[in-house]
Amino acid sequence: MAWIYLVVAGLLEVVWSLLMKQSDGFTRLWPSIGTLVFMIGSFGLLALAMRSLPLGTAYTIWTGIGAIGAFGVGIAVLGEQVTPMRVAAAALIICGLILMKLSSDH
């Protein structure tokens, strides 16, 4: 169950990062409120996952899902650039996540 909590926490991190961008520096009310709500949910699920997963594994996977998810949302929703260097960087993050998962006893 911890891995499910962790994946959902990572996905919520993607949502709150998008909402934070849309809040325009917390100057827009509803995106700002949404950011805080999804942050609380993300942190709460991360905390539940950390009950049984090692800190290094849980935190790395959580931030990795958020980073790759935000990268994808930035491209798909916000029209950010797709360059070979950015794709290579994202691929390295994904490789790191796979290695972290494979090295976990859980």
N, C-alpha and C positions, 0 to 999 in steps of 0.2 A: 504493500500500500504506500510505503514511503516514496517509491519511485513515481507513482501516480501523482502524489502531492507535489513532488518536485517538478515534474513536467508541467502541471497546471500552474504552479507558482511561476515558472519561467514564461509561460504563455501570458499570464497576467502582467508580467514585467514588460512584455512587448506592448500590451495595451496601454499601460500607464505611461510608458515612454512616448508613445504616439500622442496620447492626451496631453502630456506635458508640453510637447512641441506645439500642439494646437492651443494651449493655454496662453501662449505669447508672453512667457515670463510671469505666469500666474496673474495676468491682467484680465483674463476672460473667466467669468464665474463658473460656468458648467464644465468646461474642460478642466479647470482647476479642481473642482469638487470630484470629478471623475478620476483625476490623477490620484488624489488622496485615497479614494475608496478602493481603487485597484491596487494601489501600493499596500494598503493594509491587508487586503486579501492575499497578495503575493508574499508579503513578509510572514503572514500567519501560516500559510501553507509551507513556506520554507522552514519555519520553526518546527512544524509538525514533522517534516521530512528529516530534520536534524535530530529528532529523538532517536532514530536508529541508524542514520547514515553518518559517516565521518564528515566532519566540518569541511575539510579540503575538497572532498568529492562533491558534497551537496552544493557548496558555494560555487565551485567551478562550473558544475553543470547548470546551475541556476543562471549565473551570469552569462554563460555561453549561449544558452537558449535565448536569453534576452538580447544578446549582441547580434546573433545571427537573425533572430526574428526582426529586430529593429532595422537591420541591414536590408532584409527583404521588404519590409513595410516601407522603408525609405524609398526603395526603388519602385515598388508597385503602386504605392499610394501618393508619395510626395514627389515623384519624378526625379529622384536623385540619380546621379551618373552611375553607369555600369562601366567600369574600366577593368582591364586585365589585372592590375595590381590589387584593386579592391576585391575582386573575385578570388584571387589567390590568397589574400589575407583571410577571407571568409572560409575558404577551404582548409586553411591551416587551423583555424579555430575549430572547425568540425572534426578534423583529425584529432586534435587535442581532446575534444569531448569524447570521442570514441575510445581513445586510449585511457582516459580517466575512468570511463565506465568499465572497460575490460579489466582494469587493474583493481576494481572494487570487489571486495568479498561479499557484497550485499546484492 
